[in-house]
Amino acid sequence: MPFETPSIFTCAGCHPQQYEDWQGSMHAQAFRDPIYLGELMLGVKAVGKEITKQCEGCHTAAAVVTKQMPGENEEFDFSKLSDLAKAGVSCDVCHSIKRHTHWETPSREPENGSYVLSPGYKNAKGENVRTKYGPFPNYEGCGGGFHECVESPLHLRAELCAGCHHVFHYKEHFPFEHTYNEWKKSIYVGKGIQCQDCHMVDIPTFKRTADTFQKPQRHEYRHFFNGANFTMYFLEKLRAEKMGDKKLAENAQQKYDMAVARLQLAAEVDIDPIYNEEGYLSKVKVRVHNKRAGHALPTSLTNLRQLWLEVVAKDETGKVVLRSGFVKEDGELDENTYIFNSDGMDHAMNFAIDPWEVVSFSRHDVIPPKGYKDVYYTTLSDLKKHDITFHVKLRYRAAPQWVAEKLFKNLPKGFDLKEIYGLDKVPRPLPAVDMVDKTVTFSTQGAPTKTRVQERGDTVKTAADAFYEELGGEEAVNKAVDRFYDKVMADPAVNYFFEGIDMDTQRRMQKAFMNFAFGGSLPYKGRDLTAAHARLVKEKGLNDTHFNIIIKHFGDALRELGVKEEMIAVAVRVAESARKDVLGK
């Protein structure tokens, strides 16, 4: 029994609204996505034709079942593919799913198109009878004589989506794309919310469902299949305009707007200052909440997706004191950007990004449904009380710049960006959506914060790093320490504390500590400060007066080396932060 290609003469004849919803959707574009096609061609070159059934089995299942895709020794020419193949995940694909084989796969989970498709059968007279499976009971006249209707409870459950949104390595069966599993382990399951309840509805209904866990009414379901891939809706609009199809262009624009709105509803951000025991601003916590996605943020190919924080902090004069997460001229993100995504690795445990190489994750940093992740930014300012403004954006795009450019150079024959979309090259930088844009102003001084800071999140380049670099790094800090000790040893008010001490060792340990304190990468392996100074406090009376003299000598040493006064104030603050530990308070 053949599959039908969606058109006004087939599906749209009786289901015009559903057909219009489907047009321009990601299901309709599943086999026209240039990122997917570039990846497919690279996969064939890397491991052979065998990999295509793992990909095409979802992206154009009807063409695979009917053997309309190029064989082992045939050339892949996109322009020569049938309309059915180019229709991707068409009406007939979903509504011909008779049952799933999720628990019969090697992994015993939904995997790479684990379905049985049955578009029809031959009756006793030998006639072809079309069969369409759907979520509602059969009734007299259903199908209008064009097909029979079969009620399918599967079409009301997430398992309908699972086989193509739970993607495994073609040979090792490692789940490098596991949207279904993310949902399966979420609160949404316990509340009875399925994939269809969020992705087959308009934006207000999606928001209500995610916020209240109230299932949509039957009349609220549509065939949008809308998600986060705003880029493909943009390309679909270009394609429609190139063809002169104004209605399809409007359709694509509607879906683009929905995708952007969905992204902007998915997450929220909190920005909170953290003050140390002395009441000085030491860190800023950015908490990213996954408010409305029933799966992780990001999901799908998390080793390709880029969900990142762009942060700019300014002092009261407007000077930038921290900057991270900006897009460079070449379209790539700056090296210190905090990105929520995954790092794949191959059998040799080396970094890998291609699906046919990724057999595990070396890092998997995504935000679970209704969960959150904290990122900490360290900031150093002078001791004066003033305001600091933190501007944070949570941004998203489907892939890194270099990946898109690589894949677009490997498109199949017959798929020309200029001819299809009117594009000469990949846009640089790639478009991104600002999911959250938030600004908060707070003081550099405040009540000590009672919170447990997770240092693991403090991995971005911070003001401390910038200060260390501007100071001159390790060489400059070492010179400052030497100059400082020259002054100390010449001052009878404090030099007696160092009687009998090996000053070469002392200078070496102090250099290690100061490099560590100022944000350098050198590890400090010396003694605990309180333990190291306990004898001096107890036997020689080391106190605040002596500490003040030491601090003054340190500032003077920096001054003599030509360090700016505002940087000296920051350096003194770092040294000052050790007062309680040194004096054992």
Phi, psi and omega in degrees: 000122183286156172273155180258139173276128181301132178195176178291345180266349180242259186298317186292340180301321180252343184231063185298321181292316180296321180294318179294320176299317183292322181303134179079351180289170177293331174297317180292331183263006188304329180251014175243004181287115183295331177295315178297314183296321177297318178295319180299315181295320177295323178296319179297318179295325186281315187234356177102175185297337184302333183287338188294326181294334178288333182263309183293336179299339174253318187286336175204064188301319183298321180290327178291313181299322182268009176058044178263000179268153181303142180277191187303316185251016180261147179286138177270106178240107185301324183294341182262000179289154180288161176298327178297318180295316182289343180286351174065233178273087186274175179306316184294331180295304183293322185271007171251004179286109182277321178197169175251163178237034186303322186269007179254003182280167178302328180271354184061032178221165173305134189202117166046060176077040182278072181226161168248119180261134180220090183285350180170189181205172175260130180278185184299335180273000181082015181268146176285128177239120178285140178233129179237127181264135181210175189279353188244156181300150177292155176212162183297128179090357180297130181095348175057027180082352180275325178208162172275155178249134178233124179291133183227103176301334178304326184288355176258001187241159180295337179299339176296325183270338193301319187297338179248000178234033176209081195258134186245157172304137189298338183239318184273347178060038172270130183280092179276351172225112189225054179300317180300316182292326176297317177294317185301330183261015185256171177293338181299325180297313180297335179268000176078018181268122182260172178305316184299331185289343178248327187260354177245033181221167177283177187294314178301322180290320176302313181298317180296317181297314182291327183279324187246351185059031176267122182291145178295157172281161184304319184289350182271348180283135177228172181256047179284319187050045187277136178221214188266354188280071180295333182298317182291328176294323177297315179295322179297323177295318177299318179298315180296318179295323178296326179277349183078021181264091185296321182295317179293324178297319177294322177300313181294322178296320178300316181289327174299312179299321178295318181296317179296316179298321180296317178297318183286344175267345190288327189228159172223157183230135171250141178236118184228133176284150175237120181256140180281186185297333179276356179087013178265146178296121181246325180214162172235125181264125174251113180256123180255119181262135168270095188276323191223005176271129180281010177220185181290158170246118350280174178235192181065229182281081187293343176278352175254322185297149177234108173242113190221164178258126171255122186233132173228123177244136181231145176276187187292342179270355182093001179287135178285121179252351178203135177213129182205144174089021181272155179269125182280173183299330180277003177092349180274161177276150179297154193295343184255018180290137173271115184245133173270105179192200181231156170247120177274159174219155182266191182298330180274005180066028173266157178303134178217146181235337182282139184302331181278355178251332186285114179242002176190170175249132173273338177210134180223093188242082178236166185257120185289161179304131182061013180255189180209163172227141179255138174234132183250133176246128179272136180225136177244133176222172180287179186280353180287147178276122176203174181270150173230138183251125179253120178247119184238133171240137169257116188241156183217140167210160191286336184199160174294156180303313186293328179292313180301316182293323177295314183290323181291343176274354183240030180290153182290162174302140179088001177240096186250120182302321180294316183290321185275315187246350184078022182258135176273331184202171177290130178303141178228116000281161175299145178299144177225153178252133173276103181288323178221141177223108188222141179233133179226139176243134178212169184277156176280355176230144181187180179294137179310136183272128178264090181206154178265110182278126177272102185296337183300335181279349186272065186247358182276161176289128190239181178298328178297319178296315180298319179298313181301317180293317181293326178295335179117006176071204187300317183298315181293319180297319179298319178297319180297320180295317179298315179297320179300313182290330175300319180290316181298315184290344178267357184254111182294346180289339184224346189291339180292344177293342186254012178296133178079007181260138175289102187290333176296316178293319180300314180296319181297317179292322179294323178296317179298316181295315183293322175298318177297314183294326183274005174102008178287169182272353181292129180284145175260119183243018181280185182286161171303136186300320180295314180295322183294332184251002185302317182295322180294322179292315186284316188265330184244002173075028177305125184217189184299324180299314178296320181297322179297321178295316179301315180299319180297316179299322180296314178298319179295323179298317178294321180299317181293339177270003176085018179286139180296151184298321181293330177284327177297320179299320179292316181297319179297322179297320178297314179296320180300328182295346180268358186306308185297320181292317182297318184271000176068034181273000000 
